Amino acid sequence: MTAPEAPEQLVLAGEFATPTRDAWRELVAGVLAKSGREVDAAEAEQALATATDDGFAIAALYTADDAPGVPTGAPGLPPFTRASRPEGHVADGWYRRQRHALTDLDGAHDVVMAELENGVSSLWLVLGEAGGPPVDSLPRLLEGVFLDLAPIALEAGRDTPDAAAALLALAAEHGVTSTLGGSLGYDPLLARTRGGSPLTDSYGEKLVEHARTAAEKHPHLATVVADGLPYHEAGGSDGQELGAALAAGLHAVRLLNDAGLSVDDAFARVEFRLAATADQFATLAKLRAARRCWDRIGSVAGASDPARAMRTHAVTSPAMLTGRDPWVNILRTTVAAVGAGLGGADAVTVLPFDSVLGLPDDFSRRVARNTQALLLEESHLAHVIDPAGGSWYVESLTDALANAAWDVFTGIERDGGIEQVLDDGSLASALEETWTARADRIAHRKDPITGVSEFPNLHETLPTRTAPLSAYSVALSGTGDAEGGLPRRRYAQVFEELRDRADAASTRPTAFLATLGALAQYTARVSFATNLLHAGGIDVTEGPGGTDVDEIVSAFRSAGTSVAVIASSDKVYAEHATPLARALAAAGATRIVLAGSPKTLEEDALTGYLYTGCDAAALLTDLLDELGA
């Protein structure tokens, strides 16, 4: 018996009819109809789209028809969308750059060495005015560190000239020249973005001097950081952060070029610092878009192909970190690091999960560095160059972000440059507008924050850490903004402030859950109400259930609170909620909230409604005010 002849071409799922987009839309419309949302099939796709702060929408389905058709090039070649280097990070992975603001100088050197011995491959050292040990301690901190193997990124605020001089002196002492990497950390926009006194002329002079030294002796050493974090932490969108960072990078290039450096040398001296968030695809696309945009800027400026290859340092977003349920930050930073690594970042910093609470301890530093070790050594994320390349979704998102960032960048240039828009407040106003929209979504829990606005642990015991001493840690803890700079915000701050109010009360604020009907009728809304109230630090006392108004009111009086939340099903509300609300008001309840939307029941005795999409922050603020917290 002879085997059947193989077909010339195998077609995947060839035995099935070819699906069409219109057929998919019909199915989507059917599913939406079952959930109570009637839409035409033609509008079904739009109904599932997700709006972004940058003005474009993310679709639910991408096909080849959605590919942007923009050349992405090969890795290491213009426009560098796919990678800055032909080999990507296949050989050694990206640099695992951990940040240290070690104020205890006696133990700081031991921490640095332990980090390097346990997987960290680059150090981000905070010194001097930025909140770390004195600049003159740098030789001690780096004693025994091979500067040709471990790139050093400095952050020293207005002490950067002295810190940079100290690092260059150490490199000269050890004979390290062409292999010295990292960043000297100059930021010409420091006073405008982070506040404080204006930078001196000496700061600018030393920046140029050290840039010349780097161009002559240290080709891999960046001099200036084009920092996107200030715009991200002020509440900006991905496009705004990237557009402003591009403008900051071009500002640095102009400064250096005007001082006599060639265009290529000026471009080579800039390193970009960008935020990596828990939206891994947005992070991945942002880094790809950043390289494409910087290549375009370099092309117009006349830089050579190699000089236009952007170097990027991705930092897990400080804005997304929480002080409550901080262990969830481990998950957030892991996802962010995945996006940064797959997006082609040259160096990645994973902020420790307890950064909001103070100076990280040995355990949290270990978790942070092992996060990257796992991604590189066990998950092998660096073994494929640009793994998302060719994805219709990622290519479309990259293109949309590149265009959004380009609009922001060209707008800044049109208005006089990054210094001008920071000085006149126009950039701050644009960031504020984006933040206002984001803050509204957070307050309404449309942008949920796990462990804070959703699924909070009211009775958690937080780890204790050394009081935050650096300016960076102070910003993370939300204790204030430097005068004159952009505001520093965290997404969870509004709910954490409510929790702090409740915790500071002499007794835990408590609301009475007036459960109506049978257990099966009120359980769902009791769970929802409890979750929401806990987000504001308010505990609950549950009533006896049933429909006996006198019995429920008696339990309310015993609870010793003036806040009552009625919880049950719509059917039970129709018959029993009105008399109960009036009886609770007569018994002294000054805040009577219905677990349901305003459409569920209209009753003058009710003072509020608790439902999906309500302004939870405003409701909780009102209840805490009533409870005297």
N, C-alpha and C positions, 0 to 999 in steps of 0.2 A: 504494500500500500504506500503510495507516494504522499508526501506531505503537501498540504495546500500551498499554492504559490502565494508568497507574501505580496501585499499591495505595494505599488511603487511609493505611495505616500501614506503615512499613518496620520489620521486626523483625530486630535483629542476630542473625546465625546462626540465623535462623528455620527453615532447612531441617534443622536438627539437633534431635534430641530434647532436651528440657530436662534438664540434668544435675541430679542430686539429691545431697544430702550423704551419704546412705547409699551411693549408688553410688561416690562418691569414697572413702568409708571402705573399701569392698570392695577398691578398687584399691590403696589404701595398704597394707592387710593383705597383699595379694599381693606387693607390692614388698618389704615387711619380711620375708615368708616366704622370699623368694629370698636375702635377706641373712643368713638363719639365725635370724631372730627371729619366732617364732610368736606372733601375737596375734589375738584375735577382732576381727572387723570393728567391733564396738561399742566396742572399746577402742583402735582404731587411732589415732583423733584424739588421745586422751590420751597415747599413746605418743610422739607427735611434739611434745608441748607442752614449752615451756622454762620452768623454774622461775626466779623472780626472788628477790632478797634481801628484797623487800618482801612476800613471801607470796602473791603471785598468779602465775598462769602466763600465758605468751604462747603463743597457739595457732598452729597451722600454717596455719589457714584462717579467714578472717573473711568473713561475709556480712552482709546487711542485718539478719538476725536477731540479730547480735551487737552492733549499734549500741546504745550505752547509753541513748539516749532522754532525755538531759539537755540542756536548752536551752543552746546555745553563744552565742546572741546574734549581733549584727552587729559587725564590727570597730569598736572605739572606744566600744562600749556595754556595760553590764553583761551578763554577768559577765566581759567582756573576755577570754574564752578565745581569741578569734580575733585580737585585737590591742588594744593600748592606745589607738591613735589610729584614727580613721575611715579616714585615708588610708594607714595602715601606714607603710612606709618607701619607698613608690613614688617619691617625688620625689628624694630625695637618698641613699637607702640608710641603713643603720644607721651609727652612729659607729664608725669604725675607731680604737679606743683602744689605743695601744701603751704598754707599761709600761717605765719606765726607772729603773734604779738606778745612775746614772752617777757613780761616785766620782771620776773625773778631771774636775775642775771646768773645767779649761782647754778640754777638748774637748767638754764636755757641751752647751754652747749650740749648737755647730755640729751636733751629732747631732740635737738637738731641731728645729732649723730644717730640716735635711735630711729628717727624717721628715715634717714638715708640707708641705714642698715636693714630696714624692714620694708623696702619697696618704693619709697619716695625718690624721684629722680630729679626734682627741681625744687628749690626753696623760694618762697615769697616771704621776705623778711620785713617786718614793720619796725622802724627805728625812729628815734628822736621825736619830733613834734607829732608824728602820725600816731604815737601812742605806745611805742615799744621801748626797749632799752636805749641808752645813749648811743649816738653814732660811733663814738670811740670804742664801743664794745664789739664792733664788727669783727676785728681780728680774732678776738677770743671766741666769738660765736662760730667762726668758720675755721677754727683751728682743726687741722686734720681733714678738712673737706677738700676733695680734688675739684678745683674750679673748672678744670677742662672736662669733667664728666657730669657735674651737677650745675646747671645754669642757675644763677641767682637773680631773682627779681626783687628790686628794692622798692620800698614805700616809706618815704621819710618826710613827706610834706615839704615845708620850707627848709628843712635840713637836707634835702636831696643833694645839693652840691657837695656838702661834706661827706655824705654817705657814698656818693658816686666816686669821689676822690679816694676814699678809703678802699673801695672795692678795686678800683684800677691800680692802686698802689699794691694791694695784695696780689693781684694778677702779675704785676711786674716783678714783684719779689719772688714769685714761684715760677717765673718764666713762662706764664700762660699768655699766649697772644691770639693766634688765629682760631683757637678752639674755645675761647671764652664766649659763653652765651648768656642768655637771660636779658634783663632790662635794667637800666639805671633808674627808671621810674620818674623821669621828669614829666611834669604836666603843666604846660603853659596856661591852662585854663583852671588850675586848681582853686584860686581864690574866687572865681566866678561860679564854679559848680559846687565846691565844698565850703565856701565861705571863709571868713577870717580876713586878716589884713592883706592888702595887695602884695603881689610878689615884687621883690626888689629888682633893680637893674642887674645886680650881681647874679641873681638867679638865672636870668636870661643869658648873661655872658658866659656863665659856667656851662649852661646847657649847650651852647654852641661850641665851646672849647672841648667839652667831653664828646660831643658828636663828631668833631674832627678827629679826635683821638681814636674813637671807635671805627671811623671810616678808614683810618690809616692802618690800625693794628688789629682790630677786633671785628671782622666782617659779620659775625653772627650776633653781635651785641646790639640790642636796641637801646636807644637813648630816651625816646619819648614814648609814653603810653597814651594812646587815643582811647580814653576811658568811656565806655558806653554805660557803665553802671550808674552814674549820677542821673542819667535820663530815665533809665529803667526804674530806679528806686524812687524817682519823683512821680512815678505812676504812668510813664509813657508806654506806648505800644511797641511791638517789635520793630515796626517800620520807623517810628520816631527815634527809638534808641539807635538803630543802625544808621539812619540818616544823619543824626547829630554826631555820632561817632565818626562817620565818614568826613563830615565837615571839620571835626576836630583834627583828624589825621591830615587833611589837606592844609589846615592852618599850620600844623607843625612842619609840613613839607615846605611851605612858603617861607616860614621863619628861617629854616635851615638853608634853603636855597638863596634867600636874600643875604644870608651871612657868608655865602661863598661856596657852600657845598654843591656838588653837582646834583642834578635831578635824581640820578640813580642812587647816589649816596644818601640823599635826603629821604627817599622812599624806603631805603633799607634800614633806616634808623627808627622806624615807627612800628610799634606793636599795638594791636587792638585788643582791648579787654571787653568782652561781651558777656551778657547774662545767659545762663542755660537754665531753662525752667522745666517744670514737670510736664509740660507739653512737648514731648520728645520730637514730634514731627516739626513743630514750629521752630524749635531750637536747631534741628538738623537743617531745615530749609534756610534759616536765618544765616547760618555760617556759610552755606553755599552761595546765598545771595550776596553776602558781604564780599566774598572774593570776586564775584562777577562785577560788582559795582566799583570796587577798588581798582580792578584791572581797567575799567573804562576811564576812571579818573587818571590813572597813570598813563594810559594811551594818549589822552588829550594833552597831558602835561609833557609828553615826550620821553617818558621813562622807557627803558629797555624791557623786553619781555621778562627776564628773570627778576628785575627790580620790582615789577608790578605784582609779584606773588605775595599776597598778604600773609603776615604772620599773626595768628590769633591765639589769645589766651581766654578760654571760657571758664567762667566762675558760676557755680551753682547759685541761683538767685537768692540774694539776701532778703528780697521782698517777700518771697514765698515761705520763708521759715517761720515757724510758730514757737512761742514760748510755752504754750499749753500743749499737752500731749506731745512733747518734743520728739519722741521716738518715731513718730510718723515722718519726721524730717529725713530719716534714713531712707525711707521709700522715695520721698520726693527727690532727694539728691541723687539717688541711684538712677532714677528715670532721666533726670537732667544730664547726668554724666553719660548715659547711653546716647542721648541726642547729640551731646557735644562731641563724643568720640566718633560716632557714625557720620557726623557733619564735617569731620576733618579738622578739628581744633588741634593746634600744635602743642598746646599745654592745657591741662584741665585741673581746676582746683575744686575739690569737694569740701564745702564748708562743714565742719562738725555739727552734729545734730543739736548740740546744746549751746550753739553760738549765741542765741538770744539771751540765755540765762547768765552769761558771763564768759570768763576765759575757759576754753575747753580743757577737759582733763585727759589723762593718758588713755582712758577707755574710748572716749569719743574721737580722739585723734586716730586711734588704731582702727576704729570702724571706718572713718573717712578714708584712710589710705587703703584699707583692705577692700573697700568698695571698688576702687579702681583696679586693684590687683585682681579681683575676681573677674571684672569685665575684660581685662587684658589676658590674664593667664589661664582662666578657666573657660570664659565665654569666647575668647579669641576675636573680639570685636575689631581689632586692627588688622586682621588677616585678609580682609577684603577691602580694596580701595573703593570708596564711594559706593557702598552696597545699595543705597537707595537710588542710584542713578538709573534713569529709564523708567522709574515708577511714574505712572501718569499723575498720580496725586502729588508726589513729592516734587516732580518737575513743574507742575502747575503752581504749587504753593511757593516754590523757589522763585518762579517768575513773578508771581503776585507780590511777594515780599520785596523783591528787587525793585519793582516799579514803585511800590509804596515808599521804600527808603529813598529811591531816587527823587521822588517828588519832594520829600522832606529836605533832602540835601540841596537840591537846586533852589528850593524856596529859601533856605538859609543863605545860600550864596547870593541870590537875587536881592535879599534884604541887607546885604553888607557883610556877611560872614558870621561865623560862630560867635566871635567876641561881641559883635553888634547885637545879635538877637538875644544873647545872654544879658547884656547890659540894659537893653530897652525893655526886657521882660516879655517879649513876644513869644519866645520859646517856652518860657515858664508858663505862660497862659495856655499855650497849646497842650503842654503836658498836664496842666491842671484840668483842662476840659476832658482829656482822656481819663484821668484819674477819677473825676467826678462820676463819669459813666460807669467805671469799674467799681467804685465804692458803692454806687447804687445797686449794682448787681450783687455785690457781696452782702449788703444790708438786707436784700430780699432773698438771700441764699440761692440766687440763680447761679452764682459762682460759689459752690459749696467748698468749705475748708474742713477736711476730715479731722476730727478730734477737737475742733473749735466750734464752728457753726453747725456742723453735723456730727452726730455720735460723740459728743463730749463726755469726758469722764469727770463728773462733778467732784468726786472724792479722791482724785488722783493725788499722789505725793510726788512733787517735782524734785528732781535732783538739785542739790545745792552746788553752786560754783562760786569761785572767787569773783568778787564784784567786778563788773566790766570797767576797765581802765582806759582802753584805747578809744579813740574817737569812733572807730569802726564798730566796736562792741556797743558803745553808747547808742549809736544809730540803730543797731540791730535791736536793742532793748526798747527802743522807742522813747528815750528820755529827752529828746529834743533835737533841734536842727541847729547847725552852725549859722551864726548871723551872716546874712548876705548870700548864702549858698542856696542851691535847690533843696527842697524838702526831701527827707528820707522817710520812706513809708514802708510798712509791712501790711500785707493784705489782711492778716488776722487781727490787726490792732484794735479795731472797733469792738469786736466781741471780747477780746482779752481785757480791754479796759472795763467792760461790764463785769467780767469775772473778778477782776481786781476789786471793783466796788463791792461786790457781793461778799468776797472773802474778808474784806476789811470791816464788815458790819459786826456788831457785838454778837448777834445771833444770825444764823443762816437765814436769809430771806426765803419765805416759803409761800407757795400758792396751794390752794385747795382745789383738787380735781373733783368736781361734782359729777360723778359718773351716773348716767341715767340708763335704765333698762337692764337687759341681761348682759353678762360678760361678753358674749360674742358680738353684741351690738356696740359696745363702747371701747373694746380693746384696741382697735386700730388707731382711733383718734387719741386715746390716752397715750399710746406709745409715741405718736407724733408730737403731741403737746409736751410730754415729758422731755423729749429730745430737744425741742425748741427752748423750753424754759431752762433746761440745764445749760444751754449755750450762753445764757446770761447769768449763770451762777445761782439760779433760783431752784430750790428743791421743791418737792411736791408731797402733799399728803392726800391720799386717795380716799374718796368717799365710799359709802357702803353699797352703792349701786341700787338697782330697783327704781321704783317710781314714787315712793312715799316721800313727798316733799318735806314733811315735818322731820322725818328721820335724816334726810340729807342735810337740812338746815341745822339740825342739832349737831351733826358731825362737823359742819362748817364752823359753828361756834367753838367747838372743842379744839379745832385746829389752830386757833389763835392768830389768824391772818385776816387781812381785809381784801385779799385778792381771791377770786374764785374763777375757775375755768370749767365750763359745762362741756361734757364730752359724751357723745353718743352718735347714733346714726341719724340721717336726715328724717327718716320715718318717725323715729322716737321724738326728735325735736318738734315736729309738726304738732304733736299732741301734748308734750310735757314740758318743753323748754321754757315757754313764756311764763307759766305759773311759777316755775322754779326760779327763774331769773328775778321775778318780782319779789318772791319770798326771800331770796338771798339779799336783795337790796334792802328790804325791810329789816333783815337781821344784821345789817351793818357792813355789808360788802360794798366797798367803794369802787372796785374795779371788777366787773363781771364780763368775762371774755368767753365767746363761743368758739369752740373748736370746729370751725367751718367758715366758708366764705360769707360775705355780706348777703349773697343771693340766697343763702340757706334759710335765714330767718331775720326778719326785721322786728326789733323790739326796743323800745325806749330804754328799758332797764339795762340793756347791753351797752358796754362802753368800748368794746373792741372785738376783733375777730382774729382768729389764729388759723392760718391756712397756708398751703403751698403757694409761695409767691408773695406773701404779705411782707411788709417792711418789718422784719423781725428785730432789727436793731432798734428802731423807734419804739416798737411795742415793749421790748425788754427794758429800754430806758425809762419809759413811763411806769412800768411795774416796779422797777427798783426805786424810782422817785416816790411812788406811793408807799412802798415798804420801808422807806427811810434809810436805804443803803447809800 
